Amino acid sequence: MIKGKLIKTGGDYLLRDMGGDVLAITNGTTEGIKLSKQNCDEIFGVIDVEKLATGYDLYEKINFVGQTRAYKAGFQKAIELNKDKLFTLEDMINCWNKALKFQVLRQTFGEYIQSIQQPTEMDVEIEMEKVDYETKVIGAVKGVKGSGDKITTYKTVPKLDSEGCLILKINKPE
């Protein structure tokens, strides 16, 4: 398993190994290795609005009824996607208590808010797969057809999607 850090830089993504070397990027290739923007967006939780819209029958006649139905469906989907982003009373009390402690911690409220925002880096793993590497015949007697045993050796390589891009997944601590 190869571990690395996926870094969001504007609209693109960069994959670095644990030593800091660049392994792949979304806006080009690094030694033939590419990243899928869609796979990276999924890891960071970026919503593909076009993909969501095609899941609804919104491309019917564009009239007032169709527009109203589309608006309602979109609004409902937004509520559904943001339901876990609501603040509870406990969240607000914790925030207030943190704000009161900032004078002692020498941290501004703005710095605290920045620290809890959407991350720009994620620990990831490159999905790997086992492939045939080499088949050897061992124990064969020279001149005797069919003697010996065939042994296949395998190696592990990065798994690629249909576009030839690395497949990444979030590295969950064990």
C-alpha positions as CSV (number, residue, x, y, z in Angstrom):
1,M,0.0,0.0,0.0
2,I,1.5,3.3,-1.0
3,K,0.5,6.2,1.2
4,G,0.6,9.8,0.3
5,K,-0.9,13.3,0.8
6,L,-3.5,14.6,-1.7
7,I,-3.3,18.4,-1.8
8,K,-6.1,20.6,-3.3
9,T,-4.6,23.6,-5.1
10,G,-7.4,25.7,-6.5
11,G,-9.3,23.5,-9.0
12,D,-6.5,20.9,-9.4
13,Y,-5.0,18.2,-7.1
14,L,-1.4,17.1,-6.4
15,L,-0.3,13.8,-4.9
16,R,2.9,13.7,-2.8
17,D,4.4,10.7,-1.2
18,M,5.3,10.7,2.5
19,G,8.8,12.1,1.6
20,G,7.2,15.1,-0.2
21,D,8.0,14.0,-3.8
22,V,5.3,14.7,-6.4
23,L,3.8,11.4,-7.6
24,A,0.9,12.7,-9.8
25,I,-1.2,15.7,-10.7
26,T,-4.7,16.2,-12.2
27,N,-3.7,18.9,-14.8
28,G,-1.1,16.8,-16.6
29,T,1.1,13.8,-16.0
30,T,4.2,13.1,-13.9
31,E,6.2,10.3,-15.6
32,G,3.0,8.9,-17.2
33,I,1.0,8.9,-13.9
34,K,-2.3,10.8,-13.8
35,L,-4.9,11.6,-11.2
36,S,-8.6,11.6,-11.9
37,K,-10.2,15.0,-11.0
38,Q,-13.5,13.2,-10.3
39,N,-11.8,10.7,-7.9
40,C,-10.1,13.5,-6.1
41,D,-13.3,15.6,-5.9
42,E,-15.1,12.6,-4.4
43,I,-12.4,12.2,-1.7
44,F,-12.7,15.9,-0.8
45,G,-16.5,15.8,-0.9
46,V,-16.9,18.2,-3.8
47,I,-20.5,17.9,-5.2
48,D,-20.9,17.5,-9.0
49,V,-24.0,19.6,-9.6
50,E,-24.3,18.6,-13.3
51,K,-24.2,14.9,-12.2
52,L,-26.9,15.5,-9.6
53,A,-29.1,17.4,-12.1
54,T,-29.1,14.5,-14.6
55,G,-30.5,12.3,-11.9
56,Y,-33.8,14.2,-12.1
57,D,-36.2,14.5,-14.9
58,L,-35.5,18.3,-15.1
59,Y,-34.7,18.5,-18.8
60,E,-38.4,18.3,-19.8
61,K,-40.2,21.3,-21.2
62,I,-38.8,24.4,-19.7
63,N,-41.9,26.2,-18.5
64,F,-43.1,27.6,-15.2
65,V,-44.1,24.2,-13.8
66,G,-40.9,22.5,-14.9
67,Q,-38.8,25.4,-13.4
68,T,-40.7,25.2,-10.2
69,R,-40.3,21.4,-10.0
70,A,-36.5,21.8,-10.7
71,Y,-36.2,24.5,-8.1
72,K,-37.9,22.4,-5.4
73,A,-35.9,19.3,-6.3
74,G,-32.6,21.3,-6.1
75,F,-33.5,22.9,-2.9
76,Q,-34.5,19.6,-1.3
77,K,-31.1,18.1,-2.5
78,A,-29.2,21.0,-1.0
79,I,-31.0,20.5,2.4
80,E,-30.2,16.8,2.2
81,L,-26.5,17.4,1.4
82,N,-26.1,20.0,4.2
83,K,-28.0,18.2,6.9
84,D,-24.8,17.2,8.7
85,K,-23.4,20.7,8.5
86,L,-25.9,22.2,10.9
87,F,-24.7,23.6,14.3
88,T,-26.1,22.2,17.5
89,L,-26.5,24.1,20.7
90,E,-23.5,22.2,22.0
91,D,-21.4,23.2,19.0
92,M,-22.3,26.9,19.6
93,I,-21.5,26.6,23.4
94,N,-18.2,25.0,22.6
95,C,-17.5,27.8,20.1
96,W,-18.4,30.5,22.6
97,N,-16.1,28.9,25.3
98,K,-13.3,28.7,22.8
99,A,-13.8,32.4,21.9
100,L,-13.5,33.3,25.6
101,K,-10.2,31.3,25.9
102,F,-8.6,33.0,22.9
103,Q,-7.3,35.8,25.0
104,V,-5.3,33.2,27.0
105,L,-4.4,31.1,24.0
106,R,-3.3,34.2,21.9
107,Q,-5.4,32.9,19.1
108,T,-7.9,35.0,17.3
109,F,-11.4,33.8,16.6
110,G,-10.7,34.1,12.9
111,E,-7.7,31.7,13.2
112,Y,-9.9,29.2,15.1
113,I,-12.7,29.4,12.4
114,Q,-10.0,28.8,9.7
115,S,-8.8,25.7,11.5
116,I,-12.2,24.0,11.4
117,Q,-12.9,24.8,7.7
118,Q,-12.7,22.3,4.8
119,P,-9.2,20.7,4.7
120,T,-6.9,21.3,1.7
121,E,-4.9,18.2,2.4
122,M,-6.0,14.6,2.9
123,D,-4.0,11.4,3.7
124,V,-4.7,8.9,1.0
125,E,-3.6,5.5,-0.2
126,I,-3.1,4.3,-3.8
127,E,-5.2,1.2,-4.5
128,M,-2.9,-1.6,-5.5
129,E,-3.5,-4.9,-7.5
130,K,-1.6,-8.1,-7.9
131,V,-0.6,-9.0,-11.4
132,D,1.3,-11.8,-13.1
133,Y,5.0,-10.9,-13.2
134,E,6.8,-13.9,-14.6
135,T,6.2,-17.6,-15.3
136,K,9.3,-19.9,-14.8
137,V,9.7,-23.6,-15.3
138,I,11.8,-25.2,-12.5
139,G,13.1,-28.8,-12.1
140,A,13.0,-29.5,-15.8
141,V,15.1,-32.3,-17.3
142,K,16.8,-31.2,-20.5
143,G,15.3,-32.9,-23.5
144,V,12.3,-34.4,-21.5
145,K,9.1,-32.6,-22.6
146,G,6.7,-31.9,-19.8
147,S,9.1,-32.3,-17.0
148,G,9.4,-29.6,-14.4
149,D,6.9,-27.3,-12.6
150,K,5.6,-24.0,-13.8
151,I,5.7,-21.3,-11.1
152,T,4.1,-17.9,-11.6
153,T,5.5,-15.0,-9.7
154,Y,3.4,-11.8,-9.0
155,K,4.0,-8.2,-8.4
156,T,1.9,-5.4,-6.9
157,V,1.3,-2.4,-9.1
158,P,-0.9,0.7,-8.7
159,K,-4.5,0.1,-9.8
160,L,-5.7,2.4,-12.7
161,D,-9.2,3.4,-13.7
162,S,-10.5,3.2,-17.3
163,E,-8.8,6.5,-18.2
164,G,-5.4,5.3,-16.9
165,C,-5.6,7.4,-13.7
166,L,-4.5,6.3,-10.3
167,I,-7.3,5.2,-8.0
168,L,-7.0,6.8,-4.6
169,K,-8.9,6.2,-1.3
170,I,-8.9,8.0,2.0
171,N,-6.3,6.6,4.4
172,K,-8.2,5.7,7.5
173,P,-6.0,5.3,10.6
174,E,-6.2,1.8,12.1
